[in-house]
Structures are given as C-alpha cells and as structure tokens.
Amino acid sequence: MTQPDKPFESIIERRRDFPSLKRTHNGCPLAYLDGPGGTQVPRQVIEAMVTYYETCNANHDGRFITSMESDQIIQQAREHMAAFLGASGWRTISFGANMTTLAYSLSKAFARHFKTGDEIIITQLDHEANRGPWLSLQEQGMVIKEVALKKDGGLDYDDFESKITARTRLVAVGMASNVLGTVNDIPLIRQWTQQVGAWLLVDAVHYAPHFSIDVSRLHVDFLLCSAYKFYGPHVGILYSKEGLLDGLSTDCLRTQDQQAPFKIETGTLNHAALAGVKAAVDYIASFGEGADLRPQLVSAMERIAAYEHTLALEYYNGLSDIPVLQIVGPDMHSRHRAPTVSFHLPGWTAAQVCQKLNEKGICAWDGHFYAIRPLEVLGLLEQGGLTRVGISLYNTREEIERVLVALEELVKTSKQ
C-alpha cells in the first residue's frame, strides 16, 4: 500500500483521539470497520459526558445553578445540531431516544393529520426504520406505495415519479443506503413532492456521517439522523421545518411544552448524552476551517468525505480483484456514494465471513443491517445477507489491506 497523501495526514493523526483504537484482539489491533452500525467515540465526547455527570447532573427548568447549566447544555446541543444540518435555528431540532422512536412518534402525529385514502410513498431501498412507522399507517386507512429498487442498487426514478399523485401526502426516503451505499437524488424527489404539495421526510442516518447536509437548501420538511453514527452517543435527532411540528398533534403529556421543538420530546431527555452530541459536532468541526461553526462543519465534512472515499475506492478496487467475490451496490468510482461496500462470497455465509475476520481483529457486519427489504428484493436474504465494511474517518489504508488479505485467504480456503 502507498503512504497516506499529505492532505490526509492530519486526519490520520487524529486516531489518537479514540481510546478504543488501542484495543487488540488475538494479538491484532482492532480494525473498526463497523461504522455504519455505530462509530467509535473520541475522547472529547467521552469527557464532555463525564464532566456533565461530575459537575451538573440535574433535571431541567429549575431555578438553581446545576439545573440552569443543564438547560444551557440542551440549548447548545440544539444550536450545534442546527448548524450541523444547515437549519434556520434551534427550534427546528428535537431529540429522542433514537431515530426509530422519533419516526414512530411522527407516524402517530401524521395519522391524526392525514385522512383515509391519503397516499404515502416509501421505497424498497430503505432501512426498516424509514418503512415500518409509515407502513403502520395502513391501519389508519392510508395507502402505502412502494418505489421499486433496481438490480444495480439504485431506485427506479421512473417508477418513483409515476407513483406521486395529487393524493400523495408524504414521501419518506433515505439519503443514503446503509447496506448498498446508494445516495439518492433528494433534490429531484423534492421537485416532485413540491408539485403536489406533499411533505418530504428524509432518513439521513447513513448520510450524515459522510457528507455535509443543508436542510434549508434541500427544502426537506422533516429529516432524521442519529448522533451515534457520527462519533457521538445514542441520541436520535429530528429536524422539522419551522411551523410544521407546531401544526401536528403529537403524543406528549399536558405538562410538556406544547410548542416546537419540545412537543415531540416525551419525558426527560438524556442530558449527558446531549452534552456528548454538542461535543461530537465540535469534534467534527475541528477538522474544518472558517470563521464560525457552520463553515467549519461544511469544510470539515468535505475533507472527511474525500478521505473516506479514497479509502473506500481502494477497498472497492481490491475487492474487484478477488475472484468469485460479488460486490453488491453502485460503482464506487462515483464520488457521491457512501463509503460503505457490501459483498457476497459464494460458499460462505456472511456470518461465517465476519467470524473469520473477527479472528484477525477485524470488525465487520453481516446480515441485513435492518435494511431487510432491499435484500429481499435482490434475493440475498435467504443466503444470509451480505458482509458489510464501512469506512469512518479513523480508518486507515493499513486496515483496508488487512481486510483484503484476509478475504483473499478465505477465497483460497474455499478452493481447497
């Protein structure tokens, strides 16, 4: 393998920020290539959460110092996530236990807002968290339409356009597939939804760790993501365009603030985790340049995306050179593709492949990754799903080489 390019050296140097990277298994340094399932957490985020518990652990909205400090931490977390997503302000940012919980909370509110016969569009490509909550609305009389997935891992946009009608009220689509790496054409889909006055809800869980997001430019109505996918703790994040959440009847206690962004937040939030969310955004921003937080984040994500794509392309090319191994998903040579590559190795189940990789200290995922529908459509579920490797900013060329060498050994074993 060649040495890292100079522009990327400073990114590689930041590996020291991640305590977990020091761990070994079977005498090998652990290679965390399971980022799509949740990234490792830098020391700065861990310290922010520990500091909260050590200094100001209190419930919110009190008249004493630690409670007021907790209020400030929550507010800062909203402001930082608004900057991260390019939102107009902190009132557009709500928090929850995870993306799935927030999506189900929204689905209940939508059920009260929509009428029998209203149409909702989902896709065959999406993670089940962006399908299940909307499929449940069939029980309320809504009509669910499903956009077809093509064999190359992309959506059928002709089919997509044909399914949008005057009865369409909601289109729910992912920005990037966590199993195939496909990046969807959100601006095009937004044009179609605007023509019929439908809401556009976007699942950005797999997109947010790898690319900059500007919700104001995309004109999305709702966007969901998860902090534990971009170096933070387990917190779900909901962006709602100004005014939309206020117009929905959400499940919440009468003691809860009935305005956005609070009205969808049931119970007390995880304050220490929100301190971690703010710290995660600050950590990402530290890779960028600019006068304030938003430009720092945009430039940081550009650097991170370029680095991750470089590694993912080398991995993709290396996989392509391994006989019989079958890569599933779009060509990696497109720059606008998530750095997540999945494959099938005939003669081995994905679980067996990952077990062998684990013996060499390599963390990779197997199965359907909760994106069960695309694997059903592609006929891969009955084979045990796929093996997935995802690149994060702390991964290196040396780790990619270790994976490729291990897979080549598996192929040789298969021939013997």
HUWOFEN-V993137 format. One record per residue. N is the residue number from 0. RES is the residue in one small letter. SS is DSSP state (A for helix, B for strand, O for the rest). PHI is phi in whole degrees, -180 to 180 (999 if undefined). NEAR is the number of other ideal C-beta (glycine too) atoms within 12 Angstrom. Layout:
BEGIN
n->[N:N]
res->[RES:RES]
ss->[SS:SS]
phi->[PHI:PHI]
near->[NEAR:NEAR]
END
This chain:
BEGIN
n->[0:1:2:3:4:5:6:7:8:9:10:11:12:13:14:15:16:17:18:19:20:21:22:23:24:25:26:27:28:29:30:31:32:33:34:35:36:37:38:39:40:41:42:43:44:45:46:47:48:49:50:51:52:53:54:55:56:57:58:59:60:61:62:63:64:65:66:67:68:69:70:71:72:73:74:75:76:77:78:79:80:81:82:83:84:85:86:87:88:89:90:91:92:93:94:95:96:97:98:99:100:101:102:103:104:105:106:107:108:109:110:111:112:113:114:115:116:117:118:119:120:121:122:123:124:125:126:127:128:129:130:131:132:133:134:135:136:137:138:139:140:141:142:143:144:145:146:147:148:149:150:151:152:153:154:155:156:157:158:159:160:161:162:163:164:165:166:167:168:169:170:171:172:173:174:175:176:177:178:179:180:181:182:183:184:185:186:187:188:189:190:191:192:193:194:195:196:197:198:199:200:201:202:203:204:205:206:207:208:209:210:211:212:213:214:215:216:217:218:219:220:221:222:223:224:225:226:227:228:229:230:231:232:233:234:235:236:237:238:239:240:241:242:243:244:245:246:247:248:249:250:251:252:253:254:255:256:257:258:259:260:261:262:263:264:265:266:267:268:269:270:271:272:273:274:275:276:277:278:279:280:281:282:283:284:285:286:287:288:289:290:291:292:293:294:295:296:297:298:299:300:301:302:303:304:305:306:307:308:309:310:311:312:313:314:315:316:317:318:319:320:321:322:323:324:325:326:327:328:329:330:331:332:333:334:335:336:337:338:339:340:341:342:343:344:345:346:347:348:349:350:351:352:353:354:355:356:357:358:359:360:361:362:363:364:365:366:367:368:369:370:371:372:373:374:375:376:377:378:379:380:381:382:383:384:385:386:387:388:389:390:391:392:393:394:395:396:397:398:399:400:401:402:403:404:405:406:407:408:409:410:411:412:413:414:415]
res->[m:t:q:p:d:k:p:f:e:s:i:i:e:r:r:r:d:f:p:s:l:k:r:t:h:n:g:c:p:l:a:y:l:d:g:p:g:g:t:q:v:p:r:q:v:i:e:a:m:v:t:y:y:e:t:c:n:a:n:h:d:g:r:f:i:t:s:m:e:s:d:q:i:i:q:q:a:r:e:h:m:a:a:f:l:g:a:s:g:w:r:t:i:s:f:g:a:n:m:t:t:l:a:y:s:l:s:k:a:f:a:r:h:f:k:t:g:d:e:i:i:i:t:q:l:d:h:e:a:n:r:g:p:w:l:s:l:q:e:q:g:m:v:i:k:e:v:a:l:k:k:d:g:g:l:d:y:d:d:f:e:s:k:i:t:a:r:t:r:l:v:a:v:g:m:a:s:n:v:l:g:t:v:n:d:i:p:l:i:r:q:w:t:q:q:v:g:a:w:l:l:v:d:a:v:h:y:a:p:h:f:s:i:d:v:s:r:l:h:v:d:f:l:l:c:s:a:y:k:f:y:g:p:h:v:g:i:l:y:s:k:e:g:l:l:d:g:l:s:t:d:c:l:r:t:q:d:q:q:a:p:f:k:i:e:t:g:t:l:n:h:a:a:l:a:g:v:k:a:a:v:d:y:i:a:s:f:g:e:g:a:d:l:r:p:q:l:v:s:a:m:e:r:i:a:a:y:e:h:t:l:a:l:e:y:y:n:g:l:s:d:i:p:v:l:q:i:v:g:p:d:m:h:s:r:h:r:a:p:t:v:s:f:h:l:p:g:w:t:a:a:q:v:c:q:k:l:n:e:k:g:i:c:a:w:d:g:h:f:y:a:i:r:p:l:e:v:l:g:l:l:e:q:g:g:l:t:r:v:g:i:s:l:y:n:t:r:e:e:i:e:r:v:l:v:a:l:e:e:l:v:k:t:s:k:q]
ss->[O:O:O:O:O:A:A:A:A:A:A:A:A:A:A:A:A:O:A:A:A:A:O:B:B:O:O:B:B:O:B:B:O:B:A:A:A:O:O:O:O:O:A:A:A:A:A:A:A:A:A:A:A:A:A:O:O:O:O:O:O:O:O:O:A:A:A:A:A:A:A:A:A:A:A:A:A:A:A:A:A:A:A:A:A:O:O:O:O:A:A:A:B:B:B:B:O:O:A:A:A:A:A:A:A:A:A:A:A:A:A:A:A:O:O:O:O:O:B:B:B:B:B:O:O:O:O:A:A:A:O:A:A:A:A:A:A:A:A:A:O:O:B:B:B:B:B:O:B:O:O:O:O:O:B:O:A:A:A:A:A:A:A:O:O:O:O:B:B:B:B:B:B:B:O:B:O:O:O:O:O:O:B:O:O:A:A:A:A:A:A:A:A:A:A:A:O:O:B:B:B:B:B:O:O:O:O:O:O:O:O:O:O:O:A:A:A:A:O:O:O:B:B:B:B:B:A:A:A:O:O:O:O:O:O:B:B:B:B:B:O:O:O:O:A:A:A:O:O:O:O:O:O:O:O:O:O:O:O:O:O:A:A:A:O:O:O:O:O:O:A:A:A:A:A:A:A:A:A:A:A:A:A:A:A:O:O:O:O:O:O:O:A:A:A:A:A:A:A:A:A:A:A:A:A:A:A:A:A:A:A:A:A:A:A:A:A:A:A:A:O:O:O:O:B:B:B:B:O:O:O:O:O:O:O:O:O:O:O:B:B:B:B:B:B:O:O:O:O:A:A:A:A:A:A:A:A:A:A:O:O:B:B:O:B:B:B:O:O:O:O:A:A:A:A:A:A:O:O:O:A:A:A:O:O:B:B:B:B:B:O:O:O:O:O:O:A:A:A:A:A:A:A:A:A:A:A:A:A:A:A:A:A:A:A:O]
phi->[999:-76:-75:-58:-65:-56:-61:-100:-61:-68:-68:-62:-61:-77:-56:-65:-73:-107:-58:-66:-70:-82:-75:-123:-146:54:79:-112:-62:-67:-105:-85:-111:-109:-53:-59:-89:144:-82:-73:-117:-74:-55:-61:-73:-60:-65:-63:-72:-64:-60:-60:-64:-77:-122:-147:-73:-158:-74:-88:68:-95:-107:-121:-60:-70:-68:-66:-67:-64:-58:-66:-64:-62:-62:-64:-63:-64:-65:-68:-69:-62:-67:-62:-97:72:-81:-73:179:-67:-70:-90:-111:-116:-120:-154:-63:-167:-63:-63:-62:-64:-64:-66:-63:-65:-62:-66:-69:-63:-60:-80:-95:-86:-119:-55:94:-64:-108:-124:-110:-123:-129:-76:-87:-79:-58:-64:-67:-108:-132:-53:-61:-84:-61:-64:-75:-59:-65:-96:96:-79:-100:-103:-114:-120:-78:-74:-102:-85:-66:-82:93:-105:-75:-86:-73:-65:-64:-60:-61:-68:-85:-84:-132:-66:-90:-69:-109:-145:-118:-113:-145:-85:-81:-148:-82:-80:-111:-110:80:-61:-106:-88:-86:-66:-58:-65:-63:-63:-58:-65:-69:-65:-63:-112:73:-92:-77:-116:-112:-120:-91:-108:-58:-89:-83:-57:-72:-119:-141:-71:-120:-131:-66:-68:-75:-76:61:-74:-90:-137:-142:-121:-153:-134:-67:-74:-91:-128:76:-118:-85:-76:-142:-91:-127:-120:-99:-126:-56:-52:95:-72:-66:-61:-87:-106:-94:-98:-76:-161:-69:-68:-80:-80:-59:-89:-110:-71:-94:-80:-69:-106:-95:-88:76:-80:-74:-85:-65:-64:-65:-68:-62:-69:-62:-59:-66:-65:-65:-61:-64:-61:-61:-67:-88:-113:-134:149:-77:-142:-64:-60:-63:-62:-68:-63:-69:-64:-66:-64:-66:-64:-61:-64:-65:-63:-64:-59:-66:-64:-67:-63:-65:-60:-64:-66:-62:-62:-87:-91:-58:70:-67:-114:-78:-118:129:-64:-60:-78:-72:-74:-65:-92:-144:-65:-80:-127:-128:-117:-149:-122:-112:-54:93:-131:-79:-61:-63:-65:-61:-68:-64:-67:-64:-61:-60:-104:75:-114:-95:-140:-100:-131:110:-109:58:66:-104:-72:-64:-61:-72:-63:-63:-84:72:-106:-68:-69:-89:94:81:-124:-98:-122:-121:-123:-93:-123:-65:-91:-79:-132:-64:-61:-67:-61:-62:-61:-64:-63:-63:-64:-70:-62:-66:-64:-62:-63:-63:-64:-79:-83]
near->[19:13:11:22:17:12:15:27:16:22:34:29:16:29:28:16:29:30:19:27:28:16:17:13:18:15:10:21:24:28:41:38:42:34:42:43:33:29:40:38:35:34:25:28:39:27:23:35:34:21:22:32:21:14:19:27:21:24:20:30:20:14:11:14:13:21:20:18:24:30:24:23:36:38:28:28:42:35:29:39:47:36:39:45:46:30:37:23:23:27:26:35:48:49:46:37:28:28:43:27:29:40:44:32:36:45:39:26:34:36:29:18:23:30:17:15:18:29:31:44:42:41:43:37:46:46:44:33:36:48:36:26:37:41:27:24:35:24:14:25:16:31:25:32:30:30:37:25:37:23:18:20:36:32:39:23:24:15:20:32:24:15:31:32:22:13:22:34:34:41:45:48:51:49:46:44:47:50:49:47:48:40:36:40:25:35:21:21:36:29:20:27:36:20:17:24:18:33:37:41:46:46:49:49:46:47:43:46:42:45:37:35:40:30:40:21:16:34:24:41:37:48:48:50:49:43:46:32:41:48:43:43:38:29:45:42:52:51:48:43:32:23:16:31:35:22:20:33:19:35:25:25:14:8:12:22:21:20:20:33:41:32:29:43:36:24:19:24:34:32:36:33:36:42:40:39:47:42:37:45:43:32:37:47:32:27:36:29:18:18:11:15:27:30:19:26:37:29:23:37:35:25:32:41:36:27:34:42:33:32:44:43:26:33:41:35:20:29:33:21:16:29:17:21:30:24:32:37:42:32:22:36:15:20:20:26:34:44:43:49:49:47:41:34:38:21:21:29:23:36:21:25:40:35:21:28:38:26:20:30:25:36:37:45:35:33:27:32:39:30:46:26:32:43:36:21:27:33:15:35:22:14:27:23:35:45:45:46:50:46:43:43:42:38:45:34:29:23:38:35:22:30:47:34:22:34:39:23:23:34:26:16:16:20:13:8]
END
